[in-house]
Amino acid sequence: MFVAFRRSTPVFERKETYMFVLIGIGALLIYALLVFYIGWSGWSWMKPAVSLRFKFLYIISLVFIATSFILSRVFGGISFLGIVGAYWMAAFSLLLMILPIAHLTIWLTRLTSLPRHRVNKWIGSITLLSFFALIAYGSFNAYSPVVRTYDIQINKTVPSTDSLNIVMVSDMHFGLLSGKKHAERMVKEINALNPDIVLFPGDIIDDDLSIYLNKGIDRILTDVRAPYGVFASLGNHDKHDGKMQELIEALEQSNMHVLYDETIEINEEFFLVGRKDRTDSDRAEVAELMNGLDLSKPVILLDHQPYDLGIAQEQGVDLMVSGHTHRGQIAPGHLITRMIYENDWGHLQKGEFHSIVSSGYGFWGPPIRIGSRSELMQIKVTFDGA
């Protein structure tokens, strides 16, 4: 029986590998068709007006730009590819929303007596203007964070205070485009809120620790001020080619305490629990991290992905802070995140349990937000154990 299992395992692994390969090929084919649709739309609009040489350059440029995002993942050290790829993904997302509307409008006008060439020209111009307007609007939403304030009550007593001013910031994705200025703005905005404690529930960096360090963002974050300190958990994009401990030590140089499946008691008054990300197969269960805690004291959980709210509630967590969802980042993505997560953004209360999810301070991939906004969250906690 044992021998049969050993013999069948490679077959299973090969089938699994083939499945992933087929899914990858299918995804690339769909992507190629969508790029062709975008390219063909531009070609049709230019068709009467530009030279053959320009059209040739158009095709070459489109192929390069459309593959830049993939190439930037293969050749991670080339920053130019990463920047071009990020802006291409912004353009790609918006054009897939705008172009079908434009083509439907053109088709409907063919039922009228309006001259076809003139209609195509005007709709093409309006499409182009709409595209650049959305890019500008999306960039503003991404780079102009707002502060959202939530007032919650925890029915427990903290001897030294009856309130706690928490500032929570997630999903900064510090890297190529969410860089030094964005970090400086964040530090300034956090300190202006006079927090008692600052929480970073994951995705502090954007897959590459070296950019975070080389841009000096680690030094910028040391200026965050909070009497109880700055605490973080890690997200699915907090990655490093070396050992995880090296990543944690680098982040802790930024004057933050990384809770990596750890529980800590603050001034013998309340507990902070920080989980590994859901993508870590060896992460501890909430029950394990809560084992032995005095539940007469408030418990705050940092968990990057807002899953298992019911489990956190059952285990006695009072407040769970998360990020990850970006609230879809680009509409209609918010409709998808709303279906996936019990709480994809904002505040949800279940009995005595509170879940607060941020749309994030930064962004992943396209440096734009449509239907969402970069944000810091101020959580004003009132303790009332009466």
ABEGO torsion letter per residue (X at the ends): XAAAAAAAAAAAAAAAAAAAAAAAAAAAAAAAAAAAAAAAAAAAAAAAABBAAAAAAAAAAAAAAAAAAAAAAABAABAAAAAAAAAAAAAAAAAAAAAAAAAAAAAAAAABABBAAAAAAAAAAAAAAAAAAAAAAAAAAAABBBBBBBBBBBBBBBAABABBBBBBBBGAGBBAABBAAAAAAAAAAAAAAGBABBBBBEGABBGBAAAAAAAGAAAAAAABBBAAEBBBBBBAABBBABBAAAAAAAAAAAGBBBBBGBBBBBGGABBBBBBBBAABAABBBAAAAABGBBAABBBBBBBABBBGAAAAAAAGBABBBBBGAGGGGBOAAAAAAAAABABABEBBBBEABBBBBBAEABBBEBABBBGBBBBBBBBBBBBBAX
